[in-house]
Amino acid sequence: MENRILADAHNLKKLIREAEALADEAIIAMARLKQAMLSARQNPSVEVHTGQRALLRLTEAESQATAMSTNLLRVHDELSKVARVHAGGDSGGVTTIPADAIAPASAPVAAKPERVQA
């Protein structure tokens, strides 16, 4: 039975790290997209407001991806707690996640702007 617990623990460790890496990749991809959008808008023949709604939506998606990443850190933290109890014999290092990394943001959330009809 203990071998099964350790096998499950190793699999979960691999999968949570994979999920965290994919979340980071999504954030990086959106950052690249935003950079390309802003660079394209600097073309002198393009009006300065071009793509503003798309930028606002992308910024919202980035915020959601960051929230997803934070929630994955919370999952990781909870799994680490479970591992300490149920897989204590595992020789792997303990993951320590600082409380401020998974705490809700202390800054007040601004009200969402009204949607502009396309």
Rosetta silent file (secondary structure, phi, psi, omega in degrees, C-alpha in Angstrom):
SEQUENCE: MENRILADAHNLKKLIREAEALADEAIIAMARLKQAMLSARQNPSVEVHTGQRALLRLTEAESQATAMSTNLLRVHDELSKVARVHAGGDSGGVTTIPADAIAPASAPVAAKPERVQA
SCORE:     score description
SCORE:     0.000 S_00000001
   1 L     0.000  -39.234 -178.536    0.000    0.000    0.000 S_00000001
   2 H   -64.058  -35.840  177.228    2.820    2.390    0.832 S_00000001
   3 H   -61.136  -38.413  178.734    4.317    1.937   -2.636 S_00000001
   4 H   -65.446  -41.618  178.862    0.996    3.022   -4.132 S_00000001
   5 H   -62.135  -45.113  179.371    0.934    6.145   -1.922 S_00000001
   6 H   -66.076  -38.785  177.919    4.460    7.069   -2.974 S_00000001
   7 H   -63.487  -43.603  177.582    3.669    6.406   -6.642 S_00000001
   8 H   -63.111  -42.156 -179.682    0.572    8.617   -6.388 S_00000001
   9 H   -61.891  -43.552  178.709    2.573   11.323   -4.610 S_00000001
  10 H   -65.194  -40.604  178.682    5.238   11.328   -7.335 S_00000001
  11 H   -64.148  -44.757  178.931    2.577   11.444  -10.062 S_00000001
  12 H   -63.305  -39.566  178.318    0.773   14.345   -8.363 S_00000001
  13 H   -60.213  -45.145  179.001    4.073   16.197   -7.926 S_00000001
  14 H   -63.545  -44.744 -176.140    4.794   15.822  -11.643 S_00000001
  15 H   -70.328  -37.076  179.269    1.295   16.873  -12.687 S_00000001
  16 H   -68.429  -38.778  177.995    1.057   19.951  -10.454 S_00000001
  17 H   -65.557  -37.144  176.722    4.403   21.181  -11.742 S_00000001
  18 H   -64.103  -44.824  178.914    3.195   20.569  -15.302 S_00000001
  19 H   -62.477  -41.934  178.778   -0.007   22.522  -14.649 S_00000001
  20 H   -64.056  -40.364  179.361    1.969   25.395  -13.105 S_00000001
  21 H   -65.283  -39.977  178.490    4.333   25.458  -16.079 S_00000001
  22 H   -65.769  -37.955  176.753    1.415   25.549  -18.527 S_00000001
  23 H   -62.926  -42.674  177.687   -0.159   28.439  -16.618 S_00000001
  24 H   -63.336  -41.128  178.884    3.143   30.309  -16.828 S_00000001
  25 H   -62.217  -38.805  178.183    3.394   29.564  -20.557 S_00000001
  26 H   -63.478  -42.317  179.179   -0.110   30.981  -21.087 S_00000001
  27 H   -64.064  -42.088  178.507    0.864   34.176  -19.254 S_00000001
  28 H   -63.420  -42.953  179.921    4.058   34.450  -21.329 S_00000001
  29 H   -62.021  -40.263  179.061    2.102   33.908  -24.573 S_00000001
  30 H   -68.469  -35.786  177.366   -0.353   36.662  -23.634 S_00000001
  31 H   -64.044  -41.150  177.329    2.514   39.012  -22.788 S_00000001
  32 H   -64.831  -41.080  178.377    4.032   38.367  -26.218 S_00000001
  33 H   -62.044  -45.096  179.955    0.660   38.944  -27.852 S_00000001
  34 H   -62.142  -42.415  178.800    0.211   42.227  -26.016 S_00000001
  35 H   -60.712  -43.819  179.590    3.690   43.349  -27.024 S_00000001
  36 H   -64.983  -39.771  179.439    2.972   42.533  -30.679 S_00000001
  37 H   -63.784  -43.899 -179.485   -0.380   44.331  -30.534 S_00000001
  38 H   -68.310  -38.176  177.775    1.192   47.451  -29.073 S_00000001
  39 H   -64.414  -42.728  179.587    4.059   47.377  -31.569 S_00000001
  40 H   -63.691  -34.332 -178.435    1.625   47.023  -34.477 S_00000001
  41 H   -72.296  -16.258 -179.932   -0.371   49.965  -33.183 S_00000001
  42 L   -81.780   -1.628  174.644    2.718   52.192  -33.300 S_00000001
  43 L   -61.248  128.384 -178.234    2.653   52.083  -37.081 S_00000001
  44 L   -58.060  -23.875 -178.898    2.142   55.721  -38.174 S_00000001
  45 L   -88.525    3.353  179.425   -0.638   54.695  -40.549 S_00000001
  46 L  -108.696  133.804  179.711   -2.656   53.081  -37.722 S_00000001
  47 L   -67.061  147.740 -172.897   -4.873   55.226  -35.508 S_00000001
  48 L   -63.922  -24.447 -177.745   -3.804   55.321  -31.848 S_00000001
  49 L   -88.869   -5.042 -177.302   -7.085   53.865  -30.576 S_00000001
  50 L   -58.847  128.510  176.544   -6.952   50.840  -32.873 S_00000001
  51 L    78.866    9.780 -177.119   -7.280   47.615  -30.940 S_00000001
  52 H   -61.310  -43.290  179.099   -7.963   49.279  -27.600 S_00000001
  53 H   -63.991  -37.602  177.292  -10.913   46.994  -26.820 S_00000001
  54 H   -64.817  -39.585  177.161   -8.812   43.967  -27.717 S_00000001
  55 H   -63.768  -40.407  177.900   -6.084   45.207  -25.363 S_00000001
  56 H   -63.351  -42.397  179.225   -8.613   45.621  -22.573 S_00000001
  57 H   -67.187  -38.037  177.911   -9.910   42.094  -23.120 S_00000001
  58 H   -65.943  -40.131  177.708   -6.381   40.700  -23.239 S_00000001
  59 H   -62.243  -38.582  176.754   -5.539   42.483  -19.989 S_00000001
  60 H   -65.136  -41.213  178.126   -8.615   40.877  -18.419 S_00000001
  61 H   -64.576  -38.451  177.046   -7.500   37.468  -19.705 S_00000001
  62 H   -62.750  -40.929  178.382   -4.025   38.061  -18.241 S_00000001
  63 H   -63.161  -41.811  178.497   -5.593   38.875  -14.896 S_00000001
  64 H   -66.495  -37.308  178.470   -7.635   35.672  -15.028 S_00000001
  65 H   -67.455  -37.744  177.193   -4.540   33.655  -15.940 S_00000001
  66 H   -66.513  -39.042  176.074   -2.658   35.144  -13.000 S_00000001
  67 H   -63.921  -39.332  177.143   -5.578   34.239  -10.728 S_00000001
  68 H   -62.879  -42.994  178.808   -5.483   30.709  -12.132 S_00000001
  69 H   -60.960  -41.851  178.174   -1.753   30.540  -11.434 S_00000001
  70 H   -63.720  -41.601  178.237   -2.351   31.693   -7.858 S_00000001
  71 H   -65.762  -35.185  174.990   -5.044   29.040   -7.405 S_00000001
  72 H   -65.122  -36.490  174.633   -2.660   26.389   -8.708 S_00000001
  73 H   -62.577  -38.295  177.377   -0.157   27.537   -6.076 S_00000001
  74 H   -64.832  -41.214  176.577   -2.892   27.054   -3.485 S_00000001
  75 H   -60.928  -45.467  179.520   -3.534   23.543   -4.819 S_00000001
  76 H   -58.504  -44.367  179.045    0.199   22.864   -4.654 S_00000001
  77 H   -61.313  -45.131  179.082    0.294   24.091   -1.069 S_00000001
  78 H   -64.666  -41.330  177.881   -2.628   21.854   -0.077 S_00000001
  79 H   -63.517  -35.929  177.573   -1.087   18.844   -1.823 S_00000001
  80 H   -63.587  -38.971  177.728    2.167   19.497    0.047 S_00000001
  81 H   -65.253  -42.756  178.754    0.260   19.413    3.331 S_00000001
  82 H   -63.195  -41.537 -178.821   -1.414   16.145    2.357 S_00000001
  83 H   -63.065  -37.948  179.186    1.952   14.678    1.340 S_00000001
  84 H   -62.478  -33.158 -178.931    3.492   15.506    4.718 S_00000001
  85 H   -82.194  -46.353 -170.290    0.721   13.508    6.406 S_00000001
  86 H  -100.069  -19.507 -178.752    0.292   10.591    3.994 S_00000001
  87 L  -126.455   39.447 -176.202    3.628   10.279    2.208 S_00000001
  88 L   -57.047  -24.433 -179.898    5.962   11.234    5.028 S_00000001
  89 L   -78.006   -6.818 -179.832    8.461    8.598    3.977 S_00000001
  90 L   -64.930  130.844 -178.005    9.085   10.352    0.666 S_00000001
  91 L   -84.538   -1.179 -179.625   12.682   11.531    0.539 S_00000001
  92 L   -68.781  159.934  179.823   11.838   14.413   -1.781 S_00000001
  93 L   -69.856  150.986  178.329   12.130   18.008   -0.641 S_00000001
  94 L   -83.285  133.112  176.682    9.202   19.746    0.964 S_00000001
  95 L   -82.485  123.840  177.107    7.657   22.521   -1.100 S_00000001
  96 L  -111.739  120.456  178.934    7.341   25.707    0.918 S_00000001
  97 L  -113.347  118.627  179.996    5.033   28.345   -0.522 S_00000001
  98 L   -59.287  143.187 -177.640    5.062   31.706    1.293 S_00000001
  99 H   -58.980  -36.015 -177.789    1.654   32.756    2.594 S_00000001
 100 H   -70.529  -16.474  177.596    1.800   36.071    0.754 S_00000001
 101 H   -76.762  -23.360 -177.653    2.149   34.231   -2.576 S_00000001
 102 H  -117.418    2.069  178.052   -1.243   32.591   -2.181 S_00000001
 103 L   -76.712  151.276  175.925   -3.057   35.222   -0.125 S_00000001
 104 L   -60.949  148.331  179.066   -5.737   37.286   -1.812 S_00000001
 105 L   -60.515  137.058 -177.859   -4.483   40.587   -3.167 S_00000001
 106 L   -83.263  -19.880  179.955   -4.772   43.323   -0.562 S_00000001
 107 L   -72.132  138.591  178.518   -5.364   46.071   -3.099 S_00000001
 108 L   -65.214  142.476  179.097   -9.035   46.804   -3.713 S_00000001
 109 L   -81.573  127.646  179.435  -10.328   45.569   -7.015 S_00000001
 110 L   -70.249  149.633  177.920  -11.456   48.378   -9.281 S_00000001
 111 L   -62.961  143.689  179.552  -14.963   48.251  -10.609 S_00000001
 112 L   -69.036  135.670  177.070  -15.196   46.724  -14.047 S_00000001
 113 L   -68.074  153.156  178.508  -15.609   49.336  -16.749 S_00000001
 114 L   -65.964  145.161 -179.493  -18.820   49.204  -18.679 S_00000001
 115 L   -74.263  138.073  177.194  -18.616   47.180  -21.833 S_00000001
 116 L   -94.509  131.401  179.296  -18.467   49.100  -25.045 S_00000001
 117 L   -70.551  134.391 -177.822  -20.614   47.731  -27.815 S_00000001
 118 L   -75.997    0.000    0.000  -18.548   46.646  -30.817 S_00000001
